[in-house]
Amino acid sequence: MKHGRRLTMEEKKFLAKQGYEAKNFLRIKKTAEYYEFLEVYSGKILTVRR
């Protein structure tokens, strides 16, 4: 499993705008089209378009 990185302020605001609690996520991948976040407690991967 990939290890996640801490979120930047921009990513925290983005997740809050999408309706997610930012403290529960780590960033796995950041591309021009989407983000991939790892939910810390469940281990599930969340893919969100920018």
PQR file of N, CA, C, O and H, with PARSE charges and radii, in Angstrom:
ATOM      1  N   MET A   1       0.846  -1.179   0.000 -0.4000 1.5000
ATOM      2  CA  MET A   1       0.000   0.000   0.000 -0.0000 2.0000
ATOM      3  C   MET A   1       0.891   1.242   0.000  0.5500 1.7000
ATOM      4  O   MET A   1       1.937   1.268   0.648 -0.5500 1.4000
ATOM      5  N   LYS A   2       0.470   2.249  -0.720 -0.4000 1.5000
ATOM      6  CA  LYS A   2       1.214   3.496  -0.778 -0.0000 2.0000
ATOM      7  C   LYS A   2       1.051   4.260   0.527  0.5500 1.7000
ATOM      8  O   LYS A   2       0.003   4.200   1.170 -0.5500 1.4000
ATOM      9  H   LYS A   2      -0.380   2.228  -1.246  0.4000 1.0000
ATOM     10  N   HIS A   3       2.091   4.972   0.906 -0.4000 1.5000
ATOM     11  CA  HIS A   3       1.977   5.809   2.093 -0.0000 2.0000
ATOM     12  C   HIS A   3       1.565   7.217   1.667  0.5500 1.7000
ATOM     13  O   HIS A   3       1.980   7.712   0.619 -0.5500 1.4000
ATOM     14  H   HIS A   3       2.942   5.020   0.384  0.4000 1.0000
ATOM     15  N   GLY A   4       0.760   7.835   2.480 -0.4000 1.5000
ATOM     16  CA  GLY A   4       0.219   9.142   2.142 -0.0000 2.0000
ATOM     17  C   GLY A   4       1.080  10.280   2.651  0.5500 1.7000
ATOM     18  O   GLY A   4       1.932  10.096   3.519 -0.5500 1.4000
ATOM     19  H   GLY A   4       0.422   7.433   3.331  0.4000 1.0000
ATOM     20  N   ARG A   5       0.846  11.447   2.102 -0.4000 1.5000
ATOM     21  CA  ARG A   5       1.536  12.675   2.499 -0.0000 2.0000
ATOM     22  C   ARG A   5       0.552  13.582   3.223  0.5500 1.7000
ATOM     23  O   ARG A   5      -0.659  13.482   3.022 -0.5500 1.4000
ATOM     24  H   ARG A   5       0.154  11.597   1.396  0.4000 1.0000
ATOM     25  N   ARG A   6       1.076  14.467   4.064 -0.4000 1.5000
ATOM     26  CA  ARG A   6       0.227  15.434   4.752 -0.0000 2.0000
ATOM     27  C   ARG A   6      -0.418  16.371   3.740  0.5500 1.7000
ATOM     28  O   ARG A   6       0.140  16.632   2.674 -0.5500 1.4000
ATOM     29  H   ARG A   6       2.059  14.548   4.227  0.4000 1.0000
ATOM     30  N   LEU A   7      -1.592  16.870   4.086 -0.4000 1.5000
ATOM     31  CA  LEU A   7      -2.329  17.757   3.188 -0.0000 2.0000
ATOM     32  C   LEU A   7      -1.850  19.192   3.306  0.5500 1.7000
ATOM     33  O   LEU A   7      -1.465  19.642   4.385 -0.5500 1.4000
ATOM     34  H   LEU A   7      -2.044  16.658   4.952  0.4000 1.0000
ATOM     35  N   THR A   8      -1.877  19.906   2.192 -0.4000 1.5000
ATOM     36  CA  THR A   8      -1.607  21.343   2.205 -0.0000 2.0000
ATOM     37  C   THR A   8      -2.898  22.066   2.555  0.5500 1.7000
ATOM     38  O   THR A   8      -3.968  21.457   2.586 -0.5500 1.4000
ATOM     39  H   THR A   8      -2.190  19.541   1.316  0.4000 1.0000
ATOM     40  N   MET A   9      -2.800  23.352   2.814 -0.4000 1.5000
ATOM     41  CA  MET A   9      -4.004  24.139   3.126 -0.0000 2.0000
ATOM     42  C   MET A   9      -4.977  24.122   1.953  0.5500 1.7000
ATOM     43  O   MET A   9      -6.189  24.043   2.154 -0.5500 1.4000
ATOM     44  H   MET A   9      -1.931  23.846   2.788  0.4000 1.0000
ATOM     45  N   GLU A  10      -4.458  24.195   0.741 -0.4000 1.5000
ATOM     46  CA  GLU A  10      -5.303  24.155  -0.463 -0.0000 2.0000
ATOM     47  C   GLU A  10      -6.092  22.856  -0.525  0.5500 1.7000
ATOM     48  O   GLU A  10      -7.282  22.865  -0.839 -0.5500 1.4000
ATOM     49  H   GLU A  10      -3.474  24.260   0.578  0.4000 1.0000
ATOM     50  N   GLU A  11      -5.435  21.737  -0.227 -0.4000 1.5000
ATOM     51  CA  GLU A  11      -6.100  20.435  -0.272 -0.0000 2.0000
ATOM     52  C   GLU A  11      -7.113  20.286   0.858  0.5500 1.7000
ATOM     53  O   GLU A  11      -8.171  19.687   0.668 -0.5500 1.4000
ATOM     54  H   GLU A  11      -4.468  21.729   0.028  0.4000 1.0000
ATOM     55  N   LYS A  12      -6.794  20.829   2.034 -0.4000 1.5000
ATOM     56  CA  LYS A  12      -7.741  20.789   3.145 -0.0000 2.0000
ATOM     57  C   LYS A  12      -9.012  21.561   2.812  0.5500 1.7000
ATOM     58  O   LYS A  12     -10.118  21.098   3.088 -0.5500 1.4000
ATOM     59  H   LYS A  12      -5.935  21.315   2.188  0.4000 1.0000
ATOM     60  N   LYS A  13      -8.846  22.746   2.214 -0.4000 1.5000
ATOM     61  CA  LYS A  13     -10.008  23.549   1.821 -0.0000 2.0000
ATOM     62  C   LYS A  13     -10.807  22.845   0.736  0.5500 1.7000
ATOM     63  O   LYS A  13     -12.038  22.889   0.739 -0.5500 1.4000
ATOM     64  H   LYS A  13      -7.947  23.122   1.990  0.4000 1.0000
ATOM     65  N   PHE A  14     -10.112  22.196  -0.192 -0.4000 1.5000
ATOM     66  CA  PHE A  14     -10.780  21.456  -1.265 -0.0000 2.0000
ATOM     67  C   PHE A  14     -11.628  20.327  -0.694  0.5500 1.7000
ATOM     68  O   PHE A  14     -12.781  20.165  -1.094 -0.5500 1.4000
ATOM     69  H   PHE A  14      -9.113  22.160  -0.194  0.4000 1.0000
ATOM     70  N   LEU A  15     -11.082  19.543   0.230 -0.4000 1.5000
ATOM     71  CA  LEU A  15     -11.840  18.450   0.843 -0.0000 2.0000
ATOM     72  C   LEU A  15     -13.034  18.976   1.639  0.5500 1.7000
ATOM     73  O   LEU A  15     -14.113  18.383   1.600 -0.5500 1.4000
ATOM     74  H   LEU A  15     -10.145  19.674   0.555  0.4000 1.0000
ATOM     75  N   ALA A  16     -12.852  20.072   2.354 -0.4000 1.5000
ATOM     76  CA  ALA A  16     -13.957  20.658   3.124 -0.0000 2.0000
ATOM     77  C   ALA A  16     -15.076  21.106   2.190  0.5500 1.7000
ATOM     78  O   ALA A  16     -16.256  20.940   2.499 -0.5500 1.4000
ATOM     79  H   ALA A  16     -11.976  20.553   2.386  0.4000 1.0000
ATOM     80  N   LYS A  17     -14.704  21.669   1.059 -0.4000 1.5000
ATOM     81  CA  LYS A  17     -15.691  22.107   0.074 -0.0000 2.0000
ATOM     82  C   LYS A  17     -16.464  20.912  -0.497  0.5500 1.7000
ATOM     83  O   LYS A  17     -17.641  21.031  -0.836 -0.5500 1.4000
ATOM     84  H   LYS A  17     -13.746  21.804   0.808  0.4000 1.0000
ATOM     85  N   GLN A  18     -15.788  19.757  -0.600 -0.4000 1.5000
ATOM     86  CA  GLN A  18     -16.421  18.543  -1.106 -0.0000 2.0000
ATOM     87  C   GLN A  18     -17.256  17.831  -0.035  0.5500 1.7000
ATOM     88  O   GLN A  18     -17.997  16.897  -0.343 -0.5500 1.4000
ATOM     89  H   GLN A  18     -14.831  19.660  -0.325  0.4000 1.0000
ATOM     90  N   GLY A  19     -17.136  18.272   1.223 -0.4000 1.5000
ATOM     91  CA  GLY A  19     -17.936  17.695   2.296 -0.0000 2.0000
ATOM     92  C   GLY A  19     -17.234  16.614   3.093  0.5500 1.7000
ATOM     93  O   GLY A  19     -17.891  15.823   3.770 -0.5500 1.4000
ATOM     94  H   GLY A  19     -16.534  19.031   1.473  0.4000 1.0000
ATOM     95  N   TYR A  20     -15.913  16.566   3.026 -0.4000 1.5000
ATOM     96  CA  TYR A  20     -15.142  15.566   3.765 -0.0000 2.0000
ATOM     97  C   TYR A  20     -14.380  16.215   4.906  0.5500 1.7000
ATOM     98  O   TYR A  20     -14.065  17.404   4.851 -0.5500 1.4000
ATOM     99  H   TYR A  20     -15.380  17.209   2.477  0.4000 1.0000
ATOM    100  N   GLU A  21     -14.085  15.445   5.931 -0.4000 1.5000
ATOM    101  CA  GLU A  21     -13.305  15.906   7.072 -0.0000 2.0000
ATOM    102  C   GLU A  21     -11.826  15.706   6.754  0.5500 1.7000
ATOM    103  O   GLU A  21     -11.361  14.569   6.669 -0.5500 1.4000
ATOM    104  H   GLU A  21     -14.341  14.479   5.976  0.4000 1.0000
ATOM    105  N   ALA A  22     -11.086  16.792   6.577 -0.4000 1.5000
ATOM    106  CA  ALA A  22      -9.706  16.748   6.086 -0.0000 2.0000
ATOM    107  C   ALA A  22      -8.759  16.002   7.025  0.5500 1.7000
ATOM    108  O   ALA A  22      -7.769  15.432   6.566 -0.5500 1.4000
ATOM    109  H   ALA A  22     -11.463  17.716   6.645  0.4000 1.0000
ATOM    110  N   LYS A  23      -9.038  15.995   8.315 -0.4000 1.5000
ATOM    111  CA  LYS A  23      -8.109  15.358   9.251 -0.0000 2.0000
ATOM    112  C   LYS A  23      -8.092  13.833   9.116  0.5500 1.7000
ATOM    113  O   LYS A  23      -7.212  13.174   9.671 -0.5500 1.4000
ATOM    114  H   LYS A  23      -9.842  16.458   8.688  0.4000 1.0000
ATOM    115  N   ASN A  24      -9.048  13.272   8.389 -0.4000 1.5000
ATOM    116  CA  ASN A  24      -9.120  11.823   8.209 -0.0000 2.0000
ATOM    117  C   ASN A  24      -8.408  11.333   6.949  0.5500 1.7000
ATOM    118  O   ASN A  24      -8.446  10.140   6.650 -0.5500 1.4000
ATOM    119  H   ASN A  24      -9.763  13.807   7.939  0.4000 1.0000
ATOM    120  N   PHE A  25      -7.757  12.234   6.204 -0.4000 1.5000
ATOM    121  CA  PHE A  25      -7.195  11.863   4.915 -0.0000 2.0000
ATOM    122  C   PHE A  25      -5.723  12.234   4.780  0.5500 1.7000
ATOM    123  O   PHE A  25      -5.244  13.190   5.390 -0.5500 1.4000
ATOM    124  H   PHE A  25      -7.726  13.203   6.447  0.4000 1.0000
ATOM    125  N   LEU A  26      -5.024  11.454   3.969 -0.4000 1.5000
ATOM    126  CA  LEU A  26      -3.668  11.747   3.525 -0.0000 2.0000
ATOM    127  C   LEU A  26      -3.675  11.706   2.002  0.5500 1.7000
ATOM    128  O   LEU A  26      -4.429  10.936   1.407 -0.5500 1.4000
ATOM    129  H   LEU A  26      -5.414  10.677   3.474  0.4000 1.0000
ATOM    130  N   ARG A  27      -2.842  12.526   1.366 -0.4000 1.5000
ATOM    131  CA  ARG A  27      -2.799  12.564  -0.097 -0.0000 2.0000
ATOM    132  C   ARG A  27      -1.848  11.503  -0.622  0.5500 1.7000
ATOM    133  O   ARG A  27      -0.716  11.380  -0.153 -0.5500 1.4000
ATOM    134  H   ARG A  27      -2.229  13.151   1.849  0.4000 1.0000
ATOM    135  N   ILE A  28      -2.322  10.726  -1.614 -0.4000 1.5000
ATOM    136  CA  ILE A  28      -1.490   9.722  -2.267 -0.0000 2.0000
ATOM    137  C   ILE A  28      -0.984  10.244  -3.595  0.5500 1.7000
ATOM    138  O   ILE A  28       0.208  10.150  -3.889 -0.5500 1.4000
ATOM    139  H   ILE A  28      -3.241  10.826  -1.995  0.4000 1.0000
ATOM    140  N   LYS A  29      -1.879  10.793  -4.400 -0.4000 1.5000
ATOM    141  CA  LYS A  29      -1.519  11.230  -5.749 -0.0000 2.0000
ATOM    142  C   LYS A  29      -2.186  12.554  -6.067  0.5500 1.7000
ATOM    143  O   LYS A  29      -3.326  12.801  -5.676 -0.5500 1.4000
ATOM    144  H   LYS A  29      -2.847  10.869  -4.162  0.4000 1.0000
ATOM    145  N   LYS A  30      -1.451  13.413  -6.790 -0.4000 1.5000
ATOM    146  CA  LYS A  30      -1.968  14.716  -7.208 -0.0000 2.0000
ATOM    147  C   LYS A  30      -1.622  14.887  -8.678  0.5500 1.7000
ATOM    148  O   LYS A  30      -0.450  15.008  -9.035 -0.5500 1.4000
ATOM    149  H   LYS A  30      -0.524  13.212  -7.108  0.4000 1.0000
ATOM    150  N   THR A  31      -2.639  14.899  -9.530 -0.4000 1.5000
ATOM    151  CA  THR A  31      -2.422  15.113 -10.952 -0.0000 2.0000
ATOM    152  C   THR A  31      -3.184  16.361 -11.376  0.5500 1.7000
ATOM    153  O   THR A  31      -3.870  16.984 -10.566 -0.5500 1.4000
ATOM    154  H   THR A  31      -3.591  14.801  -9.240  0.4000 1.0000
ATOM    155  N   ALA A  32      -3.061  16.714 -12.628 -0.4000 1.5000
ATOM    156  CA  ALA A  32      -3.761  17.894 -13.142 -0.0000 2.0000
ATOM    157  C   ALA A  32      -5.271  17.680 -13.173  0.5500 1.7000
ATOM    158  O   ALA A  32      -6.031  18.648 -13.165 -0.5500 1.4000
ATOM    159  H   ALA A  32      -2.503  16.208 -13.286  0.4000 1.0000
ATOM    160  N   GLU A  33      -5.712  16.430 -13.208 -0.4000 1.5000
ATOM    161  CA  GLU A  33      -7.138  16.124 -13.344 -0.0000 2.0000
ATOM    162  C   GLU A  33      -7.819  15.689 -12.053  0.5500 1.7000
ATOM    163  O   GLU A  33      -9.016  15.920 -11.885 -0.5500 1.4000
ATOM    164  H   GLU A  33      -5.095  15.644 -13.214  0.4000 1.0000
ATOM    165  N   TYR A  34      -7.084  15.064 -11.139 -0.4000 1.5000
ATOM    166  CA  TYR A  34      -7.723  14.546  -9.934 -0.0000 2.0000
ATOM    167  C   TYR A  34      -6.727  14.405  -8.782  0.5500 1.7000
ATOM    168  O   TYR A  34      -5.510  14.436  -8.964 -0.5500 1.4000
ATOM    169  H   TYR A  34      -6.111  14.876 -11.275  0.4000 1.0000
ATOM    170  N   TYR A  35      -7.304  14.249  -7.587 -0.4000 1.5000
ATOM    171  CA  TYR A  35      -6.551  13.913  -6.382 -0.0000 2.0000
ATOM    172  C   TYR A  35      -6.896  12.491  -5.985  0.5500 1.7000
ATOM    173  O   TYR A  35      -8.001  12.022  -6.258 -0.5500 1.4000
ATOM    174  H   TYR A  35      -8.293  14.224  -7.439  0.4000 1.0000
ATOM    175  N   GLU A  36      -5.963  11.800  -5.344 -0.4000 1.5000
ATOM    176  CA  GLU A  36      -6.243  10.531  -4.684 -0.0000 2.0000
ATOM    177  C   GLU A  36      -5.870  10.688  -3.230  0.5500 1.7000
ATOM    178  O   GLU A  36      -4.738  11.037  -2.897 -0.5500 1.4000
ATOM    179  H   GLU A  36      -5.065  12.182  -5.123  0.4000 1.0000
ATOM    180  N   PHE A  37      -6.845  10.422  -2.357 -0.4000 1.5000
ATOM    181  CA  PHE A  37      -6.628  10.529  -0.921 -0.0000 2.0000
ATOM    182  C   PHE A  37      -6.805   9.163  -0.281  0.5500 1.7000
ATOM    183  O   PHE A  37      -7.595   8.342  -0.747 -0.5500 1.4000
ATOM    184  H   PHE A  37      -7.765  10.138  -2.628  0.4000 1.0000
ATOM    185  N   LEU A  38      -6.064   8.930   0.791 -0.4000 1.5000
ATOM    186  CA  LEU A  38      -6.175   7.708   1.567 -0.0000 2.0000
ATOM    187  C   LEU A  38      -6.895   8.039   2.859  0.5500 1.7000
ATOM    188  O   LEU A  38      -6.452   8.899   3.619 -0.5500 1.4000
ATOM    189  H   LEU A  38      -5.423   9.597   1.170  0.4000 1.0000
ATOM    190  N   GLU A  39      -8.008   7.358   3.109 -0.4000 1.5000
ATOM    191  CA  GLU A  39      -8.712   7.557   4.381 -0.0000 2.0000
ATOM    192  C   GLU A  39      -7.964   6.767   5.450  0.5500 1.7000
ATOM    193  O   GLU A  39      -7.785   5.556   5.329 -0.5500 1.4000
ATOM    194  H   GLU A  39      -8.368   6.659   2.491  0.4000 1.0000
ATOM    195  N   VAL A  40      -7.533   7.461   6.487 -0.4000 1.5000
ATOM    196  CA  VAL A  40      -6.628   6.895   7.473 -0.0000 2.0000
ATOM    197  C   VAL A  40      -7.231   5.699   8.210  0.5500 1.7000
ATOM    198  O   VAL A  40      -6.563   4.679   8.376 -0.5500 1.4000
ATOM    199  H   VAL A  40      -7.679   8.446   6.585  0.4000 1.0000
ATOM    200  N   TYR A  41      -8.461   5.810   8.645 -0.4000 1.5000
ATOM    201  CA  TYR A  41      -9.044   4.795   9.517 -0.0000 2.0000
ATOM    202  C   TYR A  41      -9.518   3.555   8.774  0.5500 1.7000
ATOM    203  O   TYR A  41      -9.394   2.449   9.300 -0.5500 1.4000
ATOM    204  H   TYR A  41      -9.004   6.639   8.511  0.4000 1.0000
ATOM    205  N   SER A  42     -10.053   3.704   7.576 -0.4000 1.5000
ATOM    206  CA  SER A  42     -10.586   2.551   6.850 -0.0000 2.0000
ATOM    207  C   SER A  42      -9.606   2.002   5.833  0.5500 1.7000
ATOM    208  O   SER A  42      -9.710   0.836   5.451 -0.5500 1.4000
ATOM    209  H   SER A  42     -10.154   4.603   7.149  0.4000 1.0000
ATOM    210  N   GLY A  43      -8.650   2.814   5.380 -0.4000 1.5000
ATOM    211  CA  GLY A  43      -7.700   2.376   4.370 -0.0000 2.0000
ATOM    212  C   GLY A  43      -8.232   2.475   2.953  0.5500 1.7000
ATOM    213  O   GLY A  43      -7.578   2.029   2.011 -0.5500 1.4000
ATOM    214  H   GLY A  43      -8.565   3.761   5.690  0.4000 1.0000
ATOM    215  N   LYS A  44      -9.415   3.056   2.791 -0.4000 1.5000
ATOM    216  CA  LYS A  44     -10.007   3.185   1.456 -0.0000 2.0000
ATOM    217  C   LYS A  44      -9.393   4.366   0.714  0.5500 1.7000
ATOM    218  O   LYS A  44      -8.943   5.334   1.328 -0.5500 1.4000
ATOM    219  H   LYS A  44      -9.947   3.419   3.557  0.4000 1.0000
ATOM    220  N   ILE A  45      -9.380   4.275  -0.606 -0.4000 1.5000
ATOM    221  CA  ILE A  45      -8.832   5.331  -1.445 -0.0000 2.0000
ATOM    222  C   ILE A  45      -9.993   6.121  -2.044  0.5500 1.7000
ATOM    223  O   ILE A  45     -10.920   5.550  -2.619 -0.5500 1.4000
ATOM    224  H   ILE A  45      -9.746   3.489  -1.105  0.4000 1.0000
ATOM    225  N   LEU A  46      -9.926   7.427  -1.901 -0.4000 1.5000
ATOM    226  CA  LEU A  46     -10.937   8.340  -2.422 -0.0000 2.0000
ATOM    227  C   LEU A  46     -10.330   9.089  -3.599  0.5500 1.7000
ATOM    228  O   LEU A  46      -9.303   9.752  -3.450 -0.5500 1.4000
ATOM    229  H   LEU A  46      -9.173   7.891  -1.434  0.4000 1.0000
ATOM    230  N   THR A  47     -10.957   8.989  -4.768 -0.4000 1.5000
ATOM    231  CA  THR A  47     -10.518   9.719  -5.955 -0.0000 2.0000
ATOM    232  C   THR A  47     -11.528  10.816  -6.242  0.5500 1.7000
ATOM    233  O   THR A  47     -12.722  10.559  -6.392 -0.5500 1.4000
ATOM    234  H   THR A  47     -11.791   8.450  -4.888  0.4000 1.0000
ATOM    235  N   VAL A  48     -11.021  12.063  -6.318 -0.4000 1.5000
ATOM    236  CA  VAL A  48     -11.891  13.224  -6.513 -0.0000 2.0000
ATOM    237  C   VAL A  48     -11.355  14.061  -7.667  0.5500 1.7000
ATOM    238  O   VAL A  48     -10.174  14.408  -7.697 -0.5500 1.4000
ATOM    239  H   VAL A  48     -10.051  12.272  -6.197  0.4000 1.0000
ATOM    240  N   ARG A  49     -12.231  14.384  -8.616 -0.4000 1.5000
ATOM    241  CA  ARG A  49     -11.823  15.268  -9.704 -0.0000 2.0000
ATOM    242  C   ARG A  49     -11.645  16.680  -9.198  0.5500 1.7000
ATOM    243  O   ARG A  49     -12.357  17.108  -8.290 -0.5500 1.4000
ATOM    244  H   ARG A  49     -13.190  14.103  -8.592  0.4000 1.0000
ATOM    245  N   ARG A  50     -10.704  17.409  -9.770 -0.4000 1.5000
ATOM    246  CA  ARG A  50     -10.448  18.787  -9.347 -0.0000 2.0000
ATOM    247  C   ARG A  50     -11.512  19.739  -9.797  0.5500 1.7000
ATOM    248  O   ARG A  50     -11.431  20.934  -9.513 -0.5500 1.4000
ATOM    249  H   ARG A  50     -10.125  17.061 -10.507  0.4000 1.0000
TER
END
